[in-house]
């Protein structure tokens, strides 16, 4: 090679951008490189991280819902004029849940989780009788604070994520009836005997029966986005109780709480190594429940089923390599879903 040609090549390499011109081999990424903290936070909350470190996650959530019911007692004239009594009943419910989740990865394919909740519930009942005057207006509140239903889950990675397929995880969980069950709670009438407002003596904090759930979740990383989806089913075992009626006196019987099926999907964006945003949709359908009073035939409770759908917005910020702040807000899309749900969690790894 002539000396002039060698000098020209040396100048191209040394000049700004010259290294990019001279380099022809692609840059190889480290296959063992760990995802950023924001990506790991999304994996933990929406899927499963499968970390071999102990994770303790305290959290607080709040849900609010109100229901209004219009009761008519009378008849219509000319399909426009109503003659009779009109009663409007409204129920406002507030539920605050303090819970702690403990997770531990047995391997890079299996993880255990234990969740212990404590609930504070408050409901306000209102009714407006005929004419809408203040004399016909009644209001009463009921509150309860107690341990909720404790649950445990096992997660197993069926297929690890590759360039062509998503990460697939199977989960199975058990829920124990450690909370106050809703069966046999007596109902009293406010301002008896003329009052037209009936309220429960207390509020439940659990389902009252054992539950077994299972499901699958999938997650795919499409840098900088992450897409995920889940599908699950919960079976509630039939339970026997000394009282299943709200009337005075004990009426023993069995309760077959309706099973439920749930699904959801969403996406998350890792805006930088420590901050991410998420958008998801969740839906749960609960089938009708059945009861069997002692000495009577089994019957279905009409209207006991539910169809709850919510749109959720979330944000995650990694305060350090060990501690993160996870927030989300959910908006109910159906009558059975809470009107609004707020969630704050602070997971940290030991």
Protein Blocks (a to p, Z undefined) as FASTA:
>chain_A
ZZklmmmmmmmmmpghklmmmpmbdcdddfkbccdfklmmmmmmmmcnoiabdcdddddd
dddddddddddedddehhlaccddddddddddddddddddddddfbfkbccddddddddd
ddddddddehiiaklpccddddddddddddddddddfbacdfkbccddddddddddfbcc
fehiacddehiakbccdcdfbdcfbeoiacddddddddddddfbdcdddddddddddddd
fbfcfbecjddddddddddddddddddddfbfkbccddddddddddddddddehiacddd
ehkaccdddddddddddfbfkbccdddddddfbfkbcfbdcdddddddZZ
